[in-house]
Amino acid sequence: MPELNAEEQRLKDDRDKKTIWYHWGAYMSARQWGNVREDYSADGEAWKYFTFEDARMRAYRWGEDGIAGISDFHQLLCLAPVFWNGADPFLKERLYGLSGKEGNHGEDVKEYYFYLDNTPTHSYMKLLYKYPQQAFPYADLLNENLRRTRLDPEYELLDTGIFNDNRYFDITIEYAKNTPEDILMRISVANRGPLEASIHLLPTLWFRNVWSWQNTPKPTLSIMSSPNASVGDLSKAVSVIQAVHPQLGEYFLYCQAADELLFTDNDTDTQKVFGVPNGTPYVKDGINEYVVGGRKEAVNPAQTGTKMSAHYVLNIPAGQMRVVHLRLANAKDIKDPLGRNFDELFTVRQKEADEFYQKVCPFKLSDPLRYIQRQAYSSLLWNKQFYHYIVEEWLNGDPAQPPPPEERKSGRNSNWKHLYSEDVISMPDKWEYPWFASWDLAFHTIPLSIIDPEFAKEQLIKLTREWYMHPNGQIPAYEWNFSDVNPPVQAWAALRVYRIVKKISGVADKLFLERVFQKLLMNFTWWINREDSEGRNVFQGGFLGFDNIGVFNRTELPTGGNMEQADSTSWMAMYCLNMLAIALELAPDKPAYEDIASKFYVHFLNIAAAMNRIGPGELNMWDEGDGFYYDILRLPDGRHFPLKLRSMVGIVPLFAVQVIDPEVWNALPAFKERVEWFIKHRPDLTKNITCMETLGNRRLLSIVDRDQLKRILQKVLDESEFLSPYGIRSLSKAYEGKPYTFSLNGVEYQVGYEPAESASGLFGGNSNWRGPVWFPVNYLLIESLQKFHYYFGDDFKVEYPSRSGRYMNLWEVASDLSRRMIGIFVPDAQGRRPMYGGVEKFQTDPYWKDLLSFFEYFNGNDGAGLGASHQAGWTALVAKLIQQQAEYKGFD
């Protein structure tokens, strides 16, 4: 067995329970305000009930937020830096942004921060935050975005001019673990401006407030030792803060000598928020009131509490940097805690991180691509978050608080009383989406499986456990509505994680696969019973993660009736094939799985036949004339119409493909016999689909046959339709300037191609599936093309791009699509990255141009990043694409 590097050894030690390296990490949310968990209103308006303005004064119930913060696994104790430029109306404790109703294109963080490095055990972490030296333009950002319409671009922080003349601080926050319980923190503040500038730096340690809700003992922070101002060089002096918690035990914060140590309590300022006298004189915003408001009485003179800051006032000349050291450990007598070995440990951990990521991708790779991959992994790891939500307690209220409104008992998530979450989960984006989303999470596990396979597997198992999955088998979608329906991609993710880990490690973790499979049987049954309303093997489900990709909101049809969805039905066919593949993987050791594989084979046949039914009077999802799949609208009066809109909906059928190798086929005689019986005796199910075509002893299961595949790809690979320089668009460009129109009962519905932000608010505030490039579905398409190539081989070629006269096999097409998507992040010959479009600061400024953001989706024409700016969950799939291209020499 090859020797383990340092980070691999830490992962192994944690897996073997020798040392718990995961105990501390980047588990703090970037936004706790404005979310469902903190909403105790009657109307469910979470953004209004707990606002950004409230956040500095009001204790959270379910979690904490901060900038570049860390916490223990249960978020009992938190550490994060806080800043003040001397001009802002309050301390910069958390990131600012707009709600869905305030932003002209939905909720949007209005700050610049970058996840520069991270390792799976968080042995080394690095984040950069850019903080203006002038007053942060809170009101300008709010008012201008409220003024703008959906037809206008978003008004961003750079647009305000606040960074002109480089009048800002680059603040780099780094953490390095000496041991699992000994974490070093280094904060470097660089003045990028032309003049000397001062900044208040307040590294803050605090306890999450549990005592206000459950009447539990209150933890304490207090000074254990502090340097005397008369003793020589204060730059080498150290203050020690003792943190005592009834569950966590004792920790000690070693602080480089500060100007002062400030203490208050992490309790709500009820006087300001509710107009009720405070129960304690020292409240959550006490340090803010002291530093910004000059109120000396706002902090505790006894220097004890549940929240404290070490206050440093740094005067930094133009172009210079100041550095502050801190250390959080469970040992109280560390000798020279911030001294000679401090920076050395950072050097060691950085080197170990380099070694780890080099081994992760040992293939030949250019420095720019290796950098992009490393940044994607790092951003993915920074997006871990402690997620705490006990729905029954949330609905009923806490014993130490007033009862919630009666409306809540039948309102949001009221039928999910079993859900009990107190876990670290991979988030889509810790500011814009600081809550798990089940279909997002499935895609997260693909790149995670390369760098942290145990965490990836744990994430997939987690959402199928009884404290998450509904007793009826439904997997929770996301906290705004756990009952919503997302594409069922968990089986696909589990199989991919299993195979990726098996390839890398040589270990086939069939126990993991079986654990997930058993729970997904329940989920599959839920889908069959819930979303196939008429038992015809065609499925509904609403928007299914695609927001307003359709002619109208598919969750609430304005026409009545129901919709037979090509995407929903295809997702179920894909689900069948992935469950079939898992069963075939498990069957050699447990023959009972042959029967289960046969069951999923029959399910697939019925679904595929329903999608491709051909006969007199039938209306098919497959349109033979167009060579594409469409949704079918069925009205209450019996009329039915195809909605002939070319969108990602008609591409999803390509995802339902599986190839069975001859050794698998021949090793399972009972399954083989069952399949051959169906081919012989049920031609009604098999005649119109590639149900089990044989080529070179391999067997193909696919919704589409060879001819359908070519006809669909003719449109998908057409640059005037779906093919963008940066991947596959979610809607055909054919509708640019000439929208698709559907008329019914005197009402006309239109859908036009929009390469960037949608002008329609059809579904909530985030209706953005009308043209942009999205990584998750592009990734699935690339993988599907690779499967088809595995079966059809090099001789099966398609014109690429369509009407170009050039032909490629499907592996070559998949490889080029990968290149296009990776190219979003790669600087061109002029050093410009498509992802930053026309934003000159990011394209040319030396302090900005190499900083990467992993956006939610990308402009279908120019590749510019859009939506959530840190959605490294599914956009981190770029790391897997780079890995695969490098392995198969795709960058020659």
Disulfide bonds with the S-S distance in Angstrom:
none
